[in-house]
């Protein structure tokens, strides 16, 4: 009986160690300290929204060029992803784009703070996916300011990891693209929430 219990414990330990928990990139300081970020342990998302303001105060948006603090060993692809991310943010906010900040303008600044490509060859067979060695991730930090006076409006930071049953893991940057879209959409929804 003791042998069976021991064998079961060893099997459980091996199975647990084989699970991929993913990566959670730490905050880099891109979001200024004047944003009192809350951390949600269950979602692992840092966020803040000024309770005294809502989106009705803004008629247009300026989305600054996305900074790249992590290029994933591929600066060209990171640059393409930053452009895609900026476009996703514009679409998620849903306001007309203007060139300069001012009254009624929401200013958004964002940074890609973590980036790792998938390795598709390691994601083909289920047994090779167990430890997640072929999985990539993307992390970002975003904040929004009132264009009139630069006061904090909202901030958001998250890491999106490759999901085991996603088709995006079969391309080098598929998980990063999906992750950036997911985070842009989440930030846009947070801004619009009353």
Secondary structure by P-SEA (a helix, b strand, c coil): caaaaaaaaaaaaaaaaacccbbbbcccccccccccccccccccccccccccccccccccccccccccccccccaaaaaaaaaaaaaaaaaaacccccccccccbbbbbbbbcbbbbbcccccccccccccccccccccbbbbbcccccccccbbbbbcccccccccccccccaaaaaaaaaaaaaaaaaaacc
